[in-house]
Amino acid sequence: MLLDQETERESAEKAAGHTDVFAKCETDGGYFGKMRAMGDDDYTRPTLPPNPDRIMEFKGREHIMWSINNYLGLANHPEVIEVAHKALDEFGVSSPMGSRMMSGNSAYHQAFERELAEFTGKEAAFLFNYGYMGVQGTIQSLLGKDDVMVMDKLSHACIVDGAFLAQAMNGTQLRVFKHNNMENLEQVLKRVNRDRKGGVLIMTEGVYGMTGDLAKLDDITALARKYDARLYIDDAHGWGTMGRGGRGTADHFGVQDEVDIYFGTFAKSFASIGGFSASTKSVTEWITYNARTQVFAKSLPMVYVQSLRKTFELVKKGEDRRARMWKTSESLKNGLRELGFYVGPGEAPICSVFVPLGENSMEHVGSQTAGFLRQKGVFVTAITYPVIPIGLLMFRMIPTAVHTEEDVANTLSVFEKMRDNLGLRLSMTEEEDKKIRKVYGT
Ligand SMILES: Cc1ncc(COP(=O)(O)O)c(C=O)c1O
């Protein structure tokens, strides 16, 4: 669906004319253009204090925060901060200087990569500064002219951009399959194999970050084998939260060995920054030498390398934290369902709540509902088209290990008031239900 967002920029360009590249900037086109033109600072680019926590101040009032990916509550963990202080004392803020290829490599980066490889059951791993750059660079490095990339329709922007980069630079062909629809994936793979000249890379997420559903990795790995394709999993939301010891979504399905390249970010359960791709020694080396987003970019700073290794220890032994996160998730989902809200069937901790728009506009219902929640001190992110189908609004909530039972109870009470005060229709028509089932590929 992120593919659809391209058309927004194109239509803004058309409306503004092509004679000046800046002309479109005066319009309300582009991503979130209407909100930008309105000067909105509630729903787009809200200014928040820089200390992530379960309670955060927004516009002078305390809010229960359901919009940050601090799944395990490791943001600002004292042991991590202590290690970060030590790293700063030892290495300063500049270290290392340069890209890994030139002058930015260190024994610490390499040691961390070995630790990641061992834990994910792969021969080797390679670090990136951002998850986004990791996925993009890995795809671009591997796919050539005769290769085909087959990706899920709901793929994150970094997967789409990696695909576009491979297409633009190397002439790679792209194919999209319906979200989590195995019949459609098989059809696409059959078609691709009919006149195949090169390799095939299937790309999916592990946990879909908006809808909280899991890629059917047991079926996808079987299809990859059947059709002689390679499989790359972006497990941004599953890494640290799913599987044994937080090993991720493929481990949850018991198919980690069948995944050719496993990707995790440090921006979510690790509450930091960076990411990695892990695979065989030769594939990882190839990525290391060919992923432009890292070959031509400065290496991950030492303060992050060292503090991430500490966080990694906490994630590995984080069973209590994961249990608390799941408990928050279950209480929140069950409570909302009891109030009559339509909670998506995603099996990950993410709680996605759908509200039908009916005759009303997305902007009207969106600002009424999200505005009500904010006024009552509940901070959630409202998601609209093009991420979800027209006619629906979705609240996407991230339960964490640090939310308390009281946070959940207070949030449920505010949702109940919102339902009653705004007279929300919660039950879905057959058509709306069909749209949601389509989102989940069921
Ligand atoms: C599925 C997925 N992949 C990659 C990324 C990008 O990761 P990072 O924030 O580490 O750049 C995100 C972040 O939103 C994501 O949800």
The ligand as a Tripos MOL2 file, in Angstrom:
@<TRIPOS>MOLECULE
LIG
   16    16     1     0     0
SMALL
NO_CHARGES

@<TRIPOS>ATOM
      1 C1          9.1280   -3.3900    8.9830 C.3       1 LIG1
      2 C2         10.1330   -2.3030    9.1800 C.ar      1 LIG1
      3 N1         11.3140   -2.3890    8.5640 N.ar      1 LIG1
      4 C3         12.2530   -1.4350    8.7260 C.ar      1 LIG1
      5 C4         12.0210   -0.3340    9.4920 C.ar      1 LIG1
      6 C5         13.0690    0.7400    9.5870 C.3       1 LIG1
      7 O1         13.8140    0.5470   10.7170 O.3       1 LIG1
      8 P1         14.6690    1.7360   11.3980 P.3       1 LIG1
      9 O2         13.6940    2.6140   12.1090 O.co2     1 LIG1
     10 O3         15.5990    0.9900   12.2600 O.co2     1 LIG1
     11 O4         15.3600    2.4650   10.3000 O.co2     1 LIG1
     12 C6         10.8150   -0.1960   10.1780 C.ar      1 LIG1
     13 C7         10.5560    0.9860   11.0100 C.2       1 LIG1
     14 O5          9.4940    1.5350   11.0590 O.2       1 LIG1
     15 C8          9.8390   -1.2140   10.0210 C.ar      1 LIG1
     16 O6          8.6590   -1.1400   10.6450 O.3       1 LIG1
@<TRIPOS>BOND
     1     1     2 1
     2     2     3 ar
     3     2    15 ar
     4     3     4 ar
     5     4     5 ar
     6     5     6 1
     7     5    12 ar
     8     6     7 1
     9     7     8 1
    10     8     9 2
    11     8    10 1
    12     8    11 1
    13    12    13 1
    14    12    15 ar
    15    13    14 2
    16    15    16 1
@<TRIPOS>SUBSTRUCTURE
     1 LIG1         1 GROUP 0 **** ****
